[in-house]
Amino acid sequence: MKPLQTDRAQLIARLASVEEFDLAIIGGGATGLGTALDAAVRGLKVVLVEAHDFAKGTSSRSTKLVHGGVRYLAQGHLPLVWEALRERQNLLRNAPHLARAMPFVMPAYRLRDQWFFGLGLKLYDLLAGRAGLGATQFLNRTQTLASAPGAKATNLVGGVRYWDGQFDDARLALALARTAASHGALVINHMPVTGLLTAVGTGKVEGLQCTDSETGLPHSIKARCVVNATGVWADGIQAMAQTRFSDTAQMHVPHTVRPSQGVHLVVDASFWPGDAALLVPRTQDGRVLFAVPWQGKVLLGTTDTPKNAVDWEPQALASEIDQILQESAQYLLKKPSRADVTSVWAGLRPLASALSKENNGTATQKVSREHTVQVGSNGLVTVTGGKWTTYRAMAADVMQCIRKAQMLSLTDEDVTVHTALWGAQAVMGNDPLSAYGADAALLKDIPGYDNLLGPGLSEAMVRFAARYEYARTVEDVLARRNRLLFLDAREAERLAPAVADILKAETGVDPQLEAFEALAKTYQLTS
């Protein structure tokens, strides 16, 4: 199937032509896009608006893992693990060009740790059942070093190897957007919501107001149902519905989200060679440490720091950076330093506020990643929590809550479990175009296919991003259509002017080069 072009003028014209949508979704991350796809597959008239770019926030800043949640086993969240393992299987099947199985090695420096965590991972296999990706194996010292040549050998007694999945989060979000569009949904980025439309007297939410970031022109969108899928910004959207009917000085907005910051450092592949990832299930402060091979680099992380303020570009704390480097040095044969970091980035997890007494502290690593869906008295549907692996189940739950609230006439069937995402195609070998899936052949027909701007980025890819992938700015291209900003911030900054020239020729609008160059500097870590 030929991809749909994403000409912005046509998208805006279509937005203006619809008198009322069945469903309007605020937020273009994993949850919002998954909900848009579910609703579109059902045949509903759907619009989704995103303030910046798809997956700009939390959904592009994950550890790139499709997993059941090994750490949740120790917390006793077996239903959450069971659900995630089945959703892992669905995701790997529906997006084989963006997700794949990956071996993980847990080195053990005490025999009791090997047996304790090994038996837990055997339970992980048992919960997965036929959705398993491979059997967990106990490794002796020699086998562990062969499977994980980057592991520190001193005092090593053995290890455990198990299987989980890896994916490209931002490109999966894009695939969701394009799949939803192919089913009739209207999805528009760079369109921040400025208010909610409410019925006079009742306060019932009947739509939203938004503004085109490029033109500054306002738009009103009427909808029978509005979903707030904005992650850590969910409380702000809920407040919009209250400001028109409450005394602002006395207004009480319920806190539905408890943000937690996760930081990742990126280093050269030589710090953790091989195809397997590292898992340290319990570091000195009780957190989990990963070293994950990804697109020729290695991701080190992550932290779990409670946050009060939310920001589109959260900054890593010096203490978080030092913590990751210090913990990595305990397990890696080659110790990374600040000078070795090619990119550092942070993301905010939208943890659902815990209501139970056991979660009344500040340790967010103990807060469940389970999602919640709330239908407010004003009809606004808000979804919080969850994680990438279970995005599809979250979307299905949103639609079922809407059905039970009788806001829309829906069936109770699970409509997307076998819905292949745009470009789905089995990937052979290490094809650099594998992330494009079935669209890879089309790139060869676009001018500049042989003109490489830098590692893994051609002129044709930038043109393709503008024509078919909703890209409007340099950041859209170098942060999320191509992942260079997250892999090597200095190289991304170097390529930015060339990308800007191509984008300007394709879109005719300001590609925001200077803003990206300033942003790229914040991803760089000096020694």
Secondary structure, DSSP 8 states (H G I E B T S, - for coil): -------HHHHHHHHHH-S-EEEEEE--SHHHHHHHHHHHHTT--EEEE-SSSTT-SGGGSS--EE---HHHHHHT-HHHHHHHHHHHHHHHHH-TTTEEEEEEEEEESSHHHHHHHHHHHHHHHHHHGGG-SS--EEEEHHHHHHH-TTB--TT--EEEEEEEEEE-HHHHHHHHHHHHHHTT-EEESS--EEEEEE-TTT--EEEEEEE-TTT--EEEEEEEEEEE--GGGHHHHHHHHHTTTS-GGG------EEEEEEEEEEEEGGGS-SS-EEEES--TTS--EEEEEETTEEEEE---EE-SS--SS----HHHHHHHHHHHHTTBSS---GGG-SEEEEEEEEEE---SGGG-SS-GGGS----EEEE-TTS-EEEE---GGGHHHHHHHHHHHHHHTTSS----S--STT---TT-----TT-TTGGGGGGHHHHTTSTTTT-EEETTEEHHHHHHHHHHS---SHHIIIIIIS-HHHH-HHHHHHHHHHHHHHHHHHH-S---HHHHHHHHHHT----
